[in-house]
Amino acid sequence: MKMLKTGLAAMMAGLLIGLWLGVNIGREKPLLSNPFDKEALEQKIRQVSGETLEKGGKALESTGQALQDRQGK
């Protein structure tokens, strides 16, 4: 009976630790950070939107440059 309790406790601890680490891996955060932190999602959204705006700006710049080159010829 003691072996069963020990095994069950070890399985529960492993499940909780695995869930903790799995959530942090999925959110691309450091392994031992708080997985319930909402700020990480907001930061990721800001980062992705900033990258998208930057790519859009570069595309607009290159299009404008191509138009200027075309008009100059």
C-alpha positions in Angstrom: 0.0 0.0 0.0 2.9 2.4 0.8 4.4 1.7 -2.6 1.2 2.5 -4.3 0.9 5.8 -2.5 4.5 6.7 -3.2 4.1 5.8 -6.9 0.9 7.9 -7.2 2.5 10.9 -5.4 5.5 10.6 -7.8 3.2 10.5 -10.8 1.2 13.5 -9.7 4.4 15.5 -9.0 5.7 14.6 -12.4 2.5 15.6 -14.1 2.4 19.0 -12.4 6.1 19.7 -13.2 5.6 18.5 -16.8 2.6 20.7 -17.2 4.4 23.7 -15.7 7.4 23.3 -18.0 5.2 22.4 -21.1 3.2 25.7 -20.8 6.5 27.7 -20.5 7.9 25.9 -23.5 4.7 26.6 -25.5 4.8 30.3 -24.7 8.6 30.5 -25.4 9.4 31.7 -21.9 12.2 30.7 -19.5 11.4 27.2 -18.1 11.1 28.3 -14.4 9.0 31.4 -15.0 5.4 31.7 -14.0 3.2 30.0 -16.6 0.1 32.0 -15.5 1.7 35.4 -16.3 -0.6 37.2 -18.7 2.0 39.8 -19.6 3.9 37.4 -21.8 1.1 37.1 -24.3 0.7 40.9 -24.5 4.4 41.2 -25.1 4.3 38.6 -27.9 1.4 40.4 -29.6 3.3 43.7 -29.4 6.4 42.1 -30.8 4.6 40.4 -33.7 2.6 43.5 -34.6 5.8 45.6 -34.5 7.5 43.2 -36.8 4.5 43.3 -39.2 4.5 47.1 -39.3 8.2 47.1 -39.9 8.0 44.7 -42.8 5.1 46.7 -44.2 7.1 49.9 -44.0 10.0 48.3 -45.8 7.8 47.0 -48.6 6.2 50.4 -49.0 9.6 52.0 -49.1 10.9 49.6 -51.8 7.7 50.1 -53.8 8.1 53.9 -53.6 11.8 53.5 -54.7 10.8 51.3 -57.6 8.2 53.9 -58.7 10.8 56.7 -58.5 13.3 54.7 -60.5 10.6 54.0 -63.1 9.6 57.7 -63.4 13.2 58.8 -63.7 13.9 56.6 -66.7 
